[in-house]
Each structure stands twice: as structure tokens, then as C-alpha cells.
């Protein structure tokens, strides 16, 4: 890549890092680290498999938008009214729960960072209010710039911690540690929760699509396909790598030690940071806490922006009478709905962080098969030229992913309710 092409690529870099900022949150800091702490390296293959089979379902967000200049929601609409309604109902039905979940984890780190002792819903209100101000002032530009620095900082800190964790003197129990059992309903429930947001809910492909549109140059030109795909792959492969790092960190520092993570957000945040400081040194505590907070804050900010952005777009499609309202106006309506709904969940339906995370991620896993099928139909549909469609390997991988997601969802529902 020449000097000029490198400069050109950096100008288009952004949507892939926004994706990374959204993905490297609950699924990584919480679920991947918990997986390592609970089962050692036992679920490493699951993390890699989940990222692999879902790759085509996220690739479509970039491919479709670059080729058509449209939102992935136009692809849903091209399949008929049913798919766009499904997306709308899934997004509206889960957005407050998901934003409440990521904000709750963020609030635990926020509490540790400032030494605050406030109710979770109060802390979450402060965080969401700051997100609202940032989006109203800086909008996409602020989000774009912030994510680049946050993702880089977290990646560096995590790699250092993982390398040093192999040399940390962590006392282990003499008896063998627990292993994953398919006969254990609790283990299956955690597996579903782990894969639900690994690497991120599938509807995030629409977010990626809309971020790509928002990244347009002022003259309306879309980024070149090669740069857009490189940006996407950097974000996707990078988040997969970090998911593995968090699992290794949890395994090296907590597996078979006789300790486990707290189910409460504030305590969990403190324990998470302690994994880093035990490996790196106590001097790193403020740096790691700050990096972890901004990582989760980036996820909160990204989700808080993404759901209103795509739901406002979907609203005008499923409810034609509302087309008289601009997407921008509906965006602010939905952002207040998401913010207030998330705070109400935390204020009136008090639950542990662990329970809320597992519930939200499980719901996302059960939604995934239907959305994955829609994404496959769009990716291999008529709107993407034949010469630019993914090859036989990705076609096969996509079908394997669809069959697995449907099959495992049915299996989970069967053993849970029957």
C-alpha cells in the first residue's frame, strides 16, 4: 500500500472501529472473562466458532451499503414487509434491555473510578445524560474520533496484561477445575448467553451499514469497496482477537482459584480491574480502570446512538404515516425513549448484573437465527452483483451458521421448557 493509499484508507477508517467499540463491551469484558474464569480454556473454541459462523451476517452490512449506497434496511425491505417488521419488533423489544445492560456494567466501573456510592439507576442516568450531550454536540464526528483512541488504548492494555498473566504467581487449587458439561442446564444457559453477544447482536450489521452511510464524504461518494472491507475486517478480526485475550486473562488469573466474579456491577468492575493489576502491577490500577471504563462507555455510547438511528429509519418504513417526520426528528424521539426506558428498567426491576447480562444475551441469541437468514438472503440476493458476491466458502459458512443457530436455539428452548 503506497503512502498516498495509506493516507486515503485512514480517512475512511471509522465504521469498523465503531463496530469494535460496540462489540468490545459486555461480550468481551464480562462474558469472555467469565468464560475463562469458570471453565479455563474450555470455551475457547466456542468463542472462535461463534465469531467465525457469524462473519457473513455482519459482512453484509458493509457489502450491501457500498454496492447500493443504501441502508441494509432497504435490503430487508426488498425481501418484503415481514422481514422489516421483524427487525423493527426485535430492535424495539430489546433496545432498552440492551442499553440498560451495557450502562449497568459501565456504571460499576464509573463508581469505582470516582468512588461514588449511588443507586445503579442514578449512575446510569448520569452516564446516559452525558452520552446525550455528546451526541447532540458532536454527533457522528465525536463518536468516530473517540472510538479510534479507546479501541487502541484497550487493545494495548489487554495484550500486556495477557502476556504478563502467564508469568503471574496465582495460587491454584490442587483438585481439577470445573469443565463444561452439556448435561448441565446451567452450563448450557451460560453457553447461550456467551454466544448471544459474541461478538455482538446480529442486528448490529444494520448499525454498521448506517455508520458507513454516515461516513460518506461531503460530495456523497461512498468509500471504495476495498477500503470499506479492510476497515470492517480490521474491526471484526480485532474484536475476535480481544475476545480470546479476555478469555485467556480470566482463565490464567481466576480459573480454579476458588474465587468467582460477583454478580453486582460495582464489585465485578473492581474484580475485573484486579485481574489486570495482579498481572501488570498495582501501579497500573488507575490506567486500567480508566481504559476499562472508557471501553464500556464506548459500548454504551455506541448502542445509545445506534438503536435510535436504525429504529427511526425502520419506523418510517413500517409506519408510512410517519414518513412526514424526518429521520433526524424520529432519532431524537427514540433516543429519549431508549434513555428513559433503560433507566426505568434499572430503577424498578432491580436485578443482579449477572442476571441482566445473561437475560439480554440469551434473548439476542434466540433472535439471531431469523435475522441471520435475512442477512444471508440479502448478501446472496439480486442487489449485490454476481461477481462481488462472496464465494462458495462463505456461502457454505453462512448456511452452517444459520442451521447451527436454529438448531441450538430449538435445543435450548426444548431443554429449558420441556
Secondary structure, 3 states (H helix, E strand, C coil): CCHHHHHHHHHHCCHHHHHHHHHCCHHHHHHHHHHHHHHCCCCHHHHHHHHHHHHHHHHHHHHHHHHHCCCHHHHHHHCCHHHHHHHHHHHHHHHHHHHHHHHHHHHHHHHHHHCCCCCHHHHHHHHHHHHHHHHHHCHHHHHHHHHHHHHHHHHHHHHHHHHHHCCCCCCCCCCCCCCCCCCCHHHHHHHHHHHHCCCCCCCHHHHHHHHHHHCCCCCCCCCCHHHHHHHHHHHHHHHHHHHHHHHHHHHHHHCCCCCCCCCCHHHHHHHHHHHHHHHHCHHHHHHHHHHHHHHHHHHHHHHHHHHHHHHHHHHHHHCHHHHHCCHHHHHHHHHHHHHHHHHHHHHHCCCCHHHHHHHHHHHHHHHHHHHHHHHHHHHCCCCCCHHHCCCHHHHHHHHHHHHHHHHHHHHHHHHHHC
